[in-house]
Amino acid sequence: MVSDQDEAIANALELLMINQNGIGAAIEELAKWIHERGSTDVAASAVGALEVLDTNAEGIMGVIKLLRT
């Protein structure tokens, strides 16, 4: 059985994850816009930031699952 504290932490992490996904979507749109205007180095840097967000999202999801088991 999941404790109330673990569930509260998992819920908070899930909300942060939703925010992180929104930020990732915004960065992706900006990177596309920047790339279309010829600033490929800056766009590549933004894509690198997206990769970090994706990697961290996997870790956060793992912790959420652990807390809910």
C-alpha positions as CSV (number, residue, x, y, z in Angstrom):
1,M,0.0,0.0,0.0
2,V,1.3,3.4,-0.9
3,S,1.6,5.9,2.0
4,D,-0.1,9.2,1.8
5,Q,3.3,10.9,1.9
6,D,4.6,8.9,-1.1
7,E,1.4,9.6,-3.0
8,A,1.6,13.3,-2.3
9,I,5.2,13.3,-3.5
10,A,4.3,11.3,-6.6
11,N,1.5,13.7,-7.4
12,A,3.8,16.7,-7.0
13,L,6.4,15.1,-9.3
14,E,3.7,14.4,-11.8
15,L,2.7,18.0,-11.9
16,L,6.3,19.0,-12.3
17,M,6.5,16.5,-15.1
18,I,3.5,18.1,-16.8
19,N,5.2,21.5,-16.5
20,Q,8.4,20.1,-17.9
21,N,6.6,18.6,-20.9
22,G,5.1,22.1,-21.6
23,I,8.4,23.7,-21.4
24,G,9.9,21.1,-23.7
25,A,7.1,21.7,-26.2
26,A,7.8,25.5,-26.1
27,I,11.5,25.0,-26.6
28,E,10.8,22.7,-29.5
29,E,8.7,25.3,-31.2
30,L,11.3,28.0,-30.6
31,A,14.1,25.8,-31.9
32,K,12.1,25.2,-35.1
33,W,11.5,28.9,-35.5
34,I,15.1,29.7,-34.8
35,H,16.3,27.1,-37.3
36,E,14.0,28.4,-40.0
37,R,15.6,31.8,-39.7
38,G,19.1,30.3,-40.2
39,S,20.5,30.2,-36.7
40,T,21.4,26.5,-36.8
41,D,23.9,26.7,-33.9
42,V,21.3,28.2,-31.5
43,A,18.7,25.7,-32.7
44,A,21.1,22.8,-32.1
45,S,21.7,24.1,-28.6
46,A,17.9,24.1,-28.0
47,V,17.6,20.6,-29.2
48,G,20.4,19.6,-26.8
49,A,18.3,21.1,-24.0
50,L,15.3,19.0,-25.2
51,E,17.4,15.9,-24.9
52,V,18.3,16.7,-21.3
53,L,14.6,17.3,-20.5
54,D,13.8,13.9,-22.1
55,T,16.5,12.1,-20.2
56,N,15.4,13.7,-16.9
57,A,11.7,12.9,-17.7
58,E,12.6,9.2,-17.8
59,G,14.2,9.4,-14.3
60,I,11.3,11.3,-12.9
61,M,8.8,8.8,-14.2
62,G,10.8,6.0,-12.7
63,V,10.6,7.7,-9.3
64,I,6.9,8.3,-9.6
65,K,6.4,4.6,-10.4
66,L,8.6,3.6,-7.5
67,L,6.6,5.8,-5.1
68,R,3.3,4.4,-6.3
69,T,4.3,0.7,-5.8
